[in-house]
């Protein structure tokens, strides 16, 4: 799965991973009684801490690529940083270190939850194996993506409140950027706009942005197919 647009959540978590290195350096500097703003000392400390660098690198790449396991790698990285920070606190029993450690734990856990929820969105999950063409059967739900003067008809394979993944003909790929979306069901036409987030498995994942036509947008369509009992075939 290829990211065409990374969400704010992933960008913020990547930044948080970088700041975690600085956070741990500050904590250890407080215990050592040295300046936390000494860049040379900060770099030297990182070079001498291979375990931290390896763990950080693996976590950073996994989050950047949007791997399914990345939330748990991120959580394990944060736990490692917290463990190191708490060990420093036990040496001096410094209340400032304890407060910073607690604040870090709250922020990191919330980021873990946000990342987990983000990667569960349907536009990151085609909901069918890469080596199998989905057999839609009676669940075949056509959808039309329009961009500039081109129109492409595909079929939904996964969907949720915030977007969907759809299978497209090869002639439509690669498709990227903002798209206009048109869906027809039971003689009703629904319109919305979206941005393509991912590309792969012969289709694209689209995050829904807004509804140009009130009461005839994605939320209304999503509510109808849910009431009809339609679910993604390979969920």
Secondary structure, 3 states (H helix, E strand, C coil): CEECCCCHHHHHHHHHHHHHHHHHHHHHHHHHCCCCCCHHHHHHHHHCCHHHHHHHHHHHHHHHHCCCCHHHHHHHHHHHHHHHHHHHHHHHCCHHHHHHHHHHHHHHHHHHHHHHHHHCCHHHCCCCCCCCCCCCHHHCCEEEEEECCEEEEEEEEEEECCEEEEECCHHHCCCCCEEEEEEEECCEEEEEEEEEEEEECCEEEEEEEECCCCCCCHHHHHHHHHHCCCCCCCC
